[in-house]
Amino acid sequence: MRFEPTDAMQLPRFAGVRTFMRLPHVTDLEILKNERADFAVVGLPFDTGATFRVGGRFGPEAIRSASALLRPYNPELDVKIFDYVHGVDFGDSPVAPGFIEDSYARMQAHLEPLHRAGIVPIGLGGDHSVVLAELRAAAAVHGKLALAHFDSHTDTWDAYWNHKYTHGTPFRRAVEENLLDPTRSTMVGMRGGLYDAADLNDARALGFRVVPMTELRKRGIESVLQEIRARVGDAKCFLSFDIDFIDPAYAPGTGTPEVGGPTSAEGLALVRGLVGLRWVAFDLVEVYPQYDPAGITAELAANIVYEMISLLAYNKKHAA
């Protein structure tokens, strides 16, 4: 058995139960192990780690609905995805709204068995606080990870209102917990007003390479991609993509929008350019459907996740 999308010539794209890219909804891990599934899309519908807007709990549903139009051949990478990898929609992780540490434990318990089975989880947030649970699950199996992080914020604050766990703190906690190797990690796209210069310098002090939006614009996409790939090297890597990395003209449906960001095409090109790295997990977070006119943010989010799956297929194709 291979886990592939429903054939649109048999069941039209507007029909059927909404799963990501119309993949089978399978939650039995033994089946996935027996069939050697390569990836599993997992909803992480937790948003009470947010500090401004909330609504990311509805992000996974919106992204899945928007993904119905995606097709199996990626012309930019010249890869027919399901010739090389197959996967499922694993449904949503359990969470406890309003209780972040409890939710972390539930999400880690949900994700860690996928890693132990050799299946790459692709998380659909949820606010960016969920990434700490994802990193705990991944590092428990793979050890300390490299990070490729696209965002308008570093998310390395120490605390909000004297609380250590919010969507603005997960990468500091991840370094403290020895989940990440900052010397292999890059954060791209930071912009907007800050409270203090330390807001960026704290991330640098932790060891992260920070590429603000002004530097990305000046240097260009390929130069920054080369640096990310060189910095990761042969390390196992996690890709975390906050949709607020994209300018709100293209992705308004998010929690903390910052103007002056990349276009949707530039965001896709950055993900697509990360071929050849040793991916163990991905996520796409901070889609807030209630702020998303015409669903354009969810459409972009679905296409970014599509590029993540394409990276796995590209690697398999070129390893053959």
C-alpha positions as CSV (number, residue, x, y, z in Angstrom):
1,M,0.0,0.0,0.0
2,R,1.2,3.5,-0.7
3,F,-0.4,6.5,1.0
4,E,-1.2,9.0,-1.8
5,P,-3.7,11.8,-2.5
6,T,-7.2,10.9,-3.7
7,D,-7.4,11.0,-7.5
8,A,-9.2,14.2,-8.5
9,M,-10.5,12.4,-11.6
10,Q,-12.3,10.0,-9.4
11,L,-13.5,12.3,-6.7
12,P,-13.6,16.1,-7.4
13,R,-11.4,18.3,-5.3
14,F,-14.4,20.0,-3.6
15,A,-15.7,16.7,-2.4
16,G,-14.5,14.4,0.5
17,V,-13.4,14.9,4.0
18,R,-10.7,17.5,4.4
19,T,-7.2,16.1,5.0
20,F,-4.0,17.7,3.9
21,M,-3.6,17.4,0.1
22,R,-6.4,14.8,0.3
23,L,-4.1,12.2,1.8
24,P,-5.5,9.3,3.7
25,H,-6.4,9.9,7.3
26,V,-4.5,7.3,9.2
27,T,-3.7,7.4,12.9
28,D,-2.6,3.7,13.5
29,L,1.1,3.9,13.9
30,E,1.6,0.2,13.3
31,I,0.1,0.5,9.9
32,L,2.4,3.5,9.1
33,K,5.4,1.5,10.2
34,N,4.5,-1.6,8.3
35,E,3.9,0.5,5.2
36,R,7.1,2.5,5.7
37,A,5.4,5.9,5.5
38,D,7.8,8.7,5.0
39,F,5.9,11.6,6.5
40,A,2.8,12.5,8.5
41,V,1.0,15.8,8.6
42,V,-0.1,16.6,12.2
43,G,-2.4,19.4,13.4
44,L,-1.2,21.2,16.5
45,P,-4.3,23.3,17.4
46,F,-3.0,25.2,20.4
47,D,-3.0,29.0,20.5
48,T,-3.1,30.1,24.1
49,G,0.7,30.7,24.1
50,A,0.0,33.8,22.0
51,T,0.5,37.3,23.3
52,F,-1.6,39.4,21.0
53,R,-4.2,37.8,18.7
54,V,-5.5,34.3,19.2
55,G,-7.1,32.0,16.6
56,G,-4.3,29.7,15.5
57,R,-6.2,26.7,16.9
58,F,-8.2,26.9,13.7
59,G,-5.1,27.1,11.5
60,P,-4.8,23.3,10.8
61,E,-8.4,23.1,9.6
62,A,-7.9,26.1,7.3
63,I,-4.6,24.8,5.8
64,R,-6.1,21.4,5.1
65,S,-9.1,23.0,3.3
66,A,-6.8,25.2,1.2
67,S,-4.6,22.2,0.3
68,A,-7.2,20.5,-1.8
69,L,-6.0,22.1,-4.9
70,L,-2.4,20.9,-4.6
71,R,-1.1,18.6,-7.3
72,P,1.5,15.8,-7.1
73,Y,4.1,17.1,-9.5
74,N,6.4,20.0,-8.4
75,P,7.8,21.6,-11.6
76,E,10.2,23.9,-9.8
77,L,12.1,20.9,-8.2
78,D,11.2,18.6,-11.1
79,V,9.9,15.9,-8.8
80,K,6.7,13.8,-8.8
81,I,6.3,13.7,-5.1
82,F,4.6,10.4,-4.6
83,D,6.9,8.5,-6.9
84,Y,9.5,8.9,-4.1
85,V,7.7,9.4,-0.8
86,H,4.3,8.7,0.7
87,G,2.5,9.8,3.7
88,V,-0.7,10.5,5.6
89,D,-2.7,13.1,7.5
90,F,-2.2,11.9,11.1
91,G,-5.0,14.1,12.4
92,D,-4.6,16.5,15.3
93,S,-2.6,16.1,18.5
94,P,-4.4,16.3,21.8
95,V,-4.1,19.7,23.6
96,A,-5.4,21.3,26.7
97,P,-6.5,24.9,25.8
98,G,-5.1,27.4,28.3
99,F,-2.7,25.0,29.8
100,I,0.6,25.2,27.9
101,E,2.8,22.8,29.8
102,D,0.1,20.2,29.8
103,S,-0.3,20.7,26.1
104,Y,3.4,20.4,25.6
105,A,3.4,17.0,27.2
106,R,0.4,15.9,25.1
107,M,2.0,17.1,21.9
108,Q,5.4,15.6,22.6
109,A,3.7,12.2,23.4
110,H,1.8,12.4,20.2
111,L,4.8,13.2,18.0
112,E,7.7,11.3,19.5
113,P,6.4,7.8,18.3
114,L,6.4,9.1,14.7
115,H,10.1,10.0,15.1
116,R,10.9,6.6,16.6
117,A,9.1,5.0,13.6
118,G,11.3,6.9,11.2
119,I,8.4,9.1,10.0
120,V,8.9,12.8,9.5
121,P,6.2,14.9,11.2
122,I,5.0,18.0,9.5
123,G,3.2,20.2,12.1
124,L,0.4,22.6,11.3
125,G,0.0,25.2,14.0
126,G,-1.3,26.6,16.2
127,D,0.8,29.5,17.6
128,H,4.6,29.3,17.6
129,S,4.7,28.0,21.2
130,V,4.0,24.5,19.8
131,V,7.5,24.3,18.4
132,L,9.0,23.6,21.8
133,A,6.9,20.4,22.1
134,E,7.9,19.5,18.5
135,L,11.6,20.0,19.3
136,R,11.4,18.0,22.5
137,A,9.9,15.1,20.5
138,A,12.5,15.3,17.7
139,A,15.5,15.7,20.0
140,A,14.5,12.8,22.2
141,V,15.1,10.6,19.2
142,H,17.6,12.4,17.0
143,G,19.6,14.4,19.5
144,K,20.5,18.1,19.2
145,L,19.2,19.6,16.0
146,A,20.0,22.4,13.6
147,L,17.3,24.9,12.9
148,A,16.2,26.8,9.9
149,H,13.8,29.4,11.1
150,F,11.8,31.8,9.0
151,D,9.9,34.4,11.0
152,S,9.6,38.2,11.6
153,H,10.6,37.6,15.2
154,T,13.4,35.5,16.8
155,D,11.1,34.1,19.6
156,T,14.0,34.1,22.0
157,W,12.6,36.3,24.7
158,D,13.2,35.1,28.2
159,A,9.6,35.6,29.6
160,Y,6.3,37.4,29.1
161,W,4.7,38.7,32.3
162,N,7.1,36.5,34.2
163,H,6.0,33.4,32.3
164,K,8.6,31.3,30.6
165,Y,6.4,29.6,28.0
166,T,4.8,31.6,25.3
167,H,5.0,31.9,21.5
168,G,7.8,34.5,22.0
169,T,10.1,32.2,24.0
170,P,10.4,28.7,22.5
171,F,13.8,28.9,20.9
172,R,15.4,30.2,24.1
173,R,13.9,27.3,26.0
174,A,15.0,24.9,23.3
175,V,18.6,26.1,23.7
176,E,18.4,25.8,27.5
177,E,17.0,22.3,27.2
178,N,19.9,21.3,24.8
179,L,17.4,20.6,21.9
180,L,19.1,22.8,19.4
181,D,22.6,23.5,18.2
182,P,22.6,27.3,17.6
183,T,25.9,27.2,15.9
184,R,24.2,25.2,13.1
185,S,21.1,27.3,13.1
186,T,19.9,30.4,11.2
187,M,17.0,32.7,11.8
188,V,15.8,34.8,8.8
189,G,13.4,37.7,8.2
190,M,13.4,39.6,11.5
191,R,12.0,43.1,11.2
192,G,9.7,45.7,12.8
193,G,10.0,47.8,15.9
194,L,11.6,46.3,19.0
195,Y,11.6,47.1,22.7
196,D,15.4,47.2,22.8
197,A,18.5,46.2,20.8
198,A,18.7,43.2,23.0
199,D,15.7,41.7,21.3
200,L,17.9,40.7,18.4
201,N,21.2,40.5,20.2
202,D,19.9,38.0,22.7
203,A,19.4,35.5,19.9
204,R,22.9,36.2,18.6
205,A,24.2,35.7,22.2
206,L,22.6,32.3,22.3
207,G,24.6,31.4,19.2
208,F,22.0,31.8,16.4
209,R,22.9,33.4,13.1
210,V,20.3,36.2,12.7
211,V,19.6,37.5,9.2
212,P,17.2,40.5,9.4
213,M,14.9,41.3,6.5
214,T,17.1,44.2,5.5
215,E,20.1,41.9,5.1
216,L,18.0,39.3,3.2
217,R,17.0,42.1,0.8
218,K,20.5,43.4,0.3
219,R,22.2,40.0,-0.2
220,G,19.5,38.1,-2.0
221,I,17.8,34.8,-1.6
222,E,20.5,32.5,-3.0
223,S,23.3,34.0,-0.9
224,V,21.3,33.5,2.3
225,L,20.3,29.9,1.2
226,Q,24.0,29.1,0.7
227,E,24.8,30.3,4.2
228,I,21.9,28.3,5.8
229,R,23.0,25.1,4.0
230,A,26.6,25.6,4.9
231,R,25.8,26.3,8.5
232,V,23.6,23.2,8.8
233,G,26.1,21.0,7.1
234,D,25.4,17.3,7.8
235,A,23.4,17.9,11.0
236,K,19.8,16.7,11.3
237,C,17.6,19.7,10.8
238,F,14.2,21.1,11.8
239,L,12.5,23.7,9.6
240,S,10.1,26.1,11.4
241,F,8.1,28.6,9.3
242,D,6.0,31.2,10.9
243,I,3.6,32.6,8.3
244,D,4.2,36.1,9.7
245,F,7.6,35.9,7.9
246,I,5.6,36.8,4.8
247,D,4.5,40.4,4.4
248,P,0.9,40.8,5.5
249,A,0.0,42.1,2.0
250,Y,0.3,38.4,1.1
251,A,-0.5,36.7,4.4
252,P,-2.7,38.9,6.6
253,G,-4.2,36.1,8.5
254,T,-1.7,35.8,11.3
255,G,-1.2,36.8,15.0
256,T,1.6,39.4,15.0
257,P,1.9,40.8,11.4
258,E,4.9,42.9,10.5
259,V,5.1,45.0,7.3
260,G,8.0,45.0,5.0
261,G,8.5,41.3,4.6
262,P,9.0,38.9,1.7
263,T,6.4,38.1,-1.0
264,S,4.7,34.8,-1.2
265,A,7.0,33.9,-4.2
266,E,10.1,34.7,-2.2
267,G,8.9,32.6,0.8
268,L,8.3,29.6,-1.5
269,A,11.7,30.1,-3.1
270,L,13.5,30.1,0.3
271,V,11.9,26.8,1.4
272,R,12.4,25.2,-2.1
273,G,16.1,26.2,-2.0
274,L,16.8,24.1,1.1
275,V,17.3,20.8,-0.8
276,G,19.8,18.2,0.3
277,L,19.5,18.8,4.1
278,R,18.8,16.0,6.6
279,W,15.2,16.9,7.5
280,V,13.7,15.2,10.6
281,A,10.7,17.6,11.0
282,F,8.9,20.7,9.7
283,D,6.2,23.0,10.9
284,L,4.1,25.9,9.6
285,V,2.5,28.0,12.3
286,E,0.5,31.1,13.2
287,V,-2.3,30.9,10.5
288,Y,-5.3,32.7,12.0
289,P,-8.3,32.2,9.6
290,Q,-10.5,34.9,11.1
291,Y,-8.0,37.5,9.9
292,D,-7.6,35.9,6.4
293,P,-9.7,37.6,3.7
294,A,-10.4,35.2,0.9
295,G,-8.3,32.5,2.5
296,I,-5.1,33.7,0.9
297,T,-2.9,33.1,4.0
298,A,-4.1,29.5,4.3
299,E,-3.5,29.0,0.5
300,L,0.1,30.2,0.9
301,A,0.6,28.1,4.1
302,A,-0.6,24.9,2.2
303,N,1.8,25.6,-0.6
304,I,4.7,26.1,1.8
305,V,3.9,22.7,3.4
306,Y,3.8,21.3,-0.1
307,E,7.3,22.5,-0.7
308,M,8.4,20.9,2.6
309,I,7.0,17.5,1.4
310,S,8.7,18.2,-2.0
311,L,12.1,18.6,-0.2
312,L,11.7,15.0,1.2
313,A,10.8,13.7,-2.3
314,Y,13.7,15.6,-3.9
315,N,16.2,14.1,-1.5
316,K,14.9,10.6,-2.1
317,K,15.0,11.1,-5.9
318,H,18.6,12.3,-5.8
319,A,19.7,9.7,-3.3
320,A,18.6,6.9,-5.7
